[in-house]
Amino acid sequence: MSDGRSSATPADLMALKQNLTTGAPHTQFLPRARPDRAFYANAHLGWIRKTDMRRTGEGDPDLFDKLATLAEDEDWDGRDANFAGEQRILRNYVEWTFERAYQQDKFLASPDGRFSAFNTGLATKEQEAIYGLFEPNRNEGRQPWFFRGWRVESARDLLESFPEPPDYATYTDEPADYYYDWHRELKVSVRHVVEDNLDRFPESLRGDRYGLELRLDSAVERARKRVRRNYKAAVPMWYPTEDKVQLLLPLSLTRPEAVDLALVVSRHGEHYRGSTVLTMGMAYSNARLLARPDGDWLQPAGADADAPESDEETAPRSSEGHSSHSLAGGG
């Protein structure tokens, strides 16, 4: 604990796996999540509502519900009325923000060891920063920390325990990574993008592969011109598998006024390469980790935020262990 970082040993992870499968005491409070995800491996989180309870509004508020109430207003659900109240985007955001904070040693223990905390990167309506506060878990053989609650920066227990509260998680040291340099050439292997991601394209276009390739080629060129006119049209996102910031460009395939997919673009030497496309839900979920997108085309989406099976390696897991939003990117 002297280095300010709490860690879970392989034994801790194995104990968590056993608790999740054997019905050991208190497992009714443990989320059925991937035990290797830092948020769940490091902290006992208490009551978490199941998906059907969130959809029907049943059950007491869990930690994610309480955070949504504390933070400034934001659409954490998306546009699909079938998912109202789930706050899927927020749950995904918290899991991956903690993951990043843990990687960067920004999940800190207080000098006296009584608490640990991380910066959520969110703020209240009054613009007070919000932190997650934890205390040591008194149950041996479990996660090292127990979630105590969300705290604003003026909270007494936070101020008294941390001379300097944990800093924000960061995703790049190069400010230029957040902006698209239109002087650089954009290279896209249209055929491979279509072949590898056909199920993400509008269903009405999938039957004509050649025609789809032509549409995509034209949409890429229009996206390039669009981002040259307005640099905000290129929205940054984080790709955890390669630990890099990539850019999302809007692709209009069916109608000029509609954006159907997002092209993932990354720097390679002196040019950009576009290697994959994301649905709108996946794109927003990825981009929200860095900041609330202020582009004119990327808005909270609905059901398409569910990750396809092909993204199992990089898809964030919800608190119930299924893939909730894809953090897919392009290599």
N, C-alpha and C positions, 0 to 999 in steps of 0.2 A: 504493500500500500504506500510505501515511501515515495514511489515515483508518481503518485497521484492517479494511477490507473488500476481499476479493479479488473481481474481476469478470471475466466472460468477454466479450470483444469480439465483434461480429458475425463477425469473421474466425475467432475461436476456435470459434464455433458452426458455421460453415461447414466448418471443418477436421474437427470432430467428425462432422458429417453425412457428409462424404466418407469418413472412416475407417470409419464404420458400414456403408457400402455398397460400397466399392471393395476391401475386403480388404487394406488397407494393413498394414504390420508392426504386430504387437501387437494387432490387432483381435480376436484370439481371447480376449483378456482384457477387452474392452469389452462392457458390457451393451448389448443392443439396446433402448435406452430413448429416450424423447423427449429430444432434445438441448436443448430449452428448459427442462427441469426442472433446477433449480439444482444438485441433488446430482450429476447426471451431467455437467452443463456445466462444473462447477468442479473436479471431481476424477476422476482415473483410479483406479478402485476395485479393480482386480485381478480375481482369479478370482471368478466368480459362477456358482453351479450353475443349470442349466436346470430347468424345471418337472418334466420326467420324472425327472431325477436326484433331485430333492428328494422326489418321491413314493415312489421306490424305495429311498431312502437311499444312493444311489451318489454317488461323488465326494468329494473333500476338502471339509471345511467352508469356507464362504465367510464374508464379513464379517458377514452377518446371522446365520448359525449361531453364530458366535463371540460375537456380542452376546447372543443368547438364552441361551447358557451362562453368560456373565458376569453378566447381570442377575438380579434376584430372580425366582423362579418365577412364571410367568404363562402362561395359555393363549393362545398366539399362533396356533393352528391353527383352532380352532372345533370344532363337534361332529360334523362329517362325517368319518367314518373314511377316506374316499377322499382326503382332503387332509392326512392326518397327516404331519407333518414339513415341510410347506411353509412354515409360519410366515408366512402371507400377511399377517396383521394387523401383525406386526412390520415387515415390509418396507414396507408402506404407511405405517406410523407414522414410520419413519426418513426416508423420502423427504419427507414433508410437514412433519416437524419441522425438517429442514434448510431446506426452502423458507421456512418462517416465520422461522427464525433469520437466514437470508440477507436477507430483506426488512427485518428490524429491525436490520441491521448488527451481529448477534450471532455471525456467523461471523468470528472475529477472527484477525488475524495477530499473532504475537508481536513485541515491540519490535525484536528483531534480525532479523526476517524469516525465521528458520529454520523456523518452524512456523506452522500455523494450526489452529484448533480450534472446535468448537461443542459446546454442552451438549445431550445427548440427552434430558434430562428423565427418564431412567431411573436406577435405583440398584441396587447389588449387594445381596445378602442382608444384608450388614453396613451397609447404608444409605449407602454411599459413592457419590457422584454419578459418572456415567459420561460421558466426553467422547469425541468423535471427533477424532483427531489426524492432521494432514496435514503433509507437507513439500513444498517446491517441486518441481514436475515437471521433470526434466532433459531431457525429450524436447520439443524445440521444436515449435510448431505444435499442441500438444495442450492438454488442460485444464491450467490453471495449477498445480494441486495434485495430489499423489499421496497416496492414503490410506495412512497408516503403521500405524494400529491403534486399538483402543479403549483408553482409559486411565481408571483410577479417579482420584479427586481427589488421592490421595496419591502418584501416580506421579511419579518424580523428574523426567523430562523435561518433564512438564506444570508441576510446581511451579517448576522452574528457568527455564522460558521465559515463563511468564505470571504477572506480579505479581498480577493479578486474573483468574481464569479466566472464560470467557464465561458470561454469565447465561442463565437459562432463556428460551426463547421464550415470549411472552405473547400473549393473544388478545383481551383487552379490558381497559380501565382502569376499568371500572365493575363492582364486585363484584355489584351487583344484577342484572347480565345473566345470572348463573348460576342465578337463582332465579325461579320462576314466582309472579307476583303475582296471586293469585286474586281480588283486588278488581277487576281489569280484565276487561272483556268479551272473550270469545273468539269471533271470527267465522270461520266456515269455509264456503267455497263448495263444498258437498258434491258437487254435480253436476260442477263443473269438476275437482275432485280425482279423482273416479271416471273421468271421460272422459280425463284426461291421464295416468292411472297405472293403467289397467285391468289391465295385465299383471303388476302387483305384488300384486294382490289374490288371495286363495285361488282356485284354479281352479274349485272347486265353486260359487263365488258369482258368477262372471262372466256366466253366461247370463241372469240376471235383473237387468237394470240398475236398474230401479226398486226392487226388493227390496234390492239392494246399497246404494243410496243411503239407504234407511231404516235398514239395519243400521249404516252408517257414521255417520249422524246420532245414533243411539242410543249407539254406541261412543264418539263424541266427548264426549257428555254424561257418560258414565260415567268417561271419562278425566279430565274436569274435576273431578268429585267426588273421584276418587281422589287427584289431586294436591293438593286442598284438605286431605284427611285426612293426606297424607304428602308433604311438599314434595320428598323425594328421588325421588318418582315422575317428576318432570320432570327429564330428564337433559340437560345442556348439550352442544352440539356446535359445531364451527367450520365456517362456510360460506365457503370462500376466495374465491369469485367476488365476493361483496359484502363480504368482510372483516368478518364479523360473527358473534357468538355467537348461536345459535338454540337452542331447546329441543325436546326430543323427548318426546311424550306417548304412553303405551301404548294401543293400540287392540285390543280383544278382539271379534272378529267372528264366530268360529265356536263358541267355548266360553268361559264366564266365566273359567275358570282359565288360559286360554291367551292369549298376546299374539301377534297375527298380523302387525301392522304398527306402525310408529311415525309419528305425526303430527308434522310439522315446524312449529313455531310461532315467530313472530318478532314483536317489538314494532313497532307502527305507531301513532305518536301515543300516545293514551291507551288503546288496546286492543291485543289480540293478534290476529294473523291466521294461520290454518292454511291453507297453500296447496298442500301436497304430502304424500305419504307415502313412507316408505322401508321396504325389507325389513329384517328383523332384522340381517342381515349388514352391510348398508350402514349402518344406524344405529349399530351397535357400532363399526364402523371409524371413522366420523366422530367419535363421542363419545370414543374412546380417545385421540385427539390431545390432548384437554384433560387427561384423567385416566382412570384405570381406573374405569369406572362401578361405583358401589356400590348402584345401585338393585336392587330385587328382581325386575325383569322383563327387564332388558337384559343378556344374556350373550353370550359369543363364539359366533357362529353358524357355519354351514357353507357349503355351496355357494352360497347366495343372496348371498354377499358379492360375487360377480361383478357388475359394473355392466352394466345393459342399454345397448344402443347409444344410446338417447336421452340418456344422460348423458355422452356422449363429451367434451363441452366441459369438464366439471368433474371427470371421473373421474381419480383418481391412476393412474399407470402403474407396473406392476411392473417389475422389472429386465429383463424380456424384451420390454417394449414393448406388452403387451396390458393392457387395463383390468382392474385387480385388485379395487379397491373403489371404490364411488362416493362422492364427496364432494358429492353433490347436496344442494341445499337449497331453501328457498323464498324468493322475493323479497319 
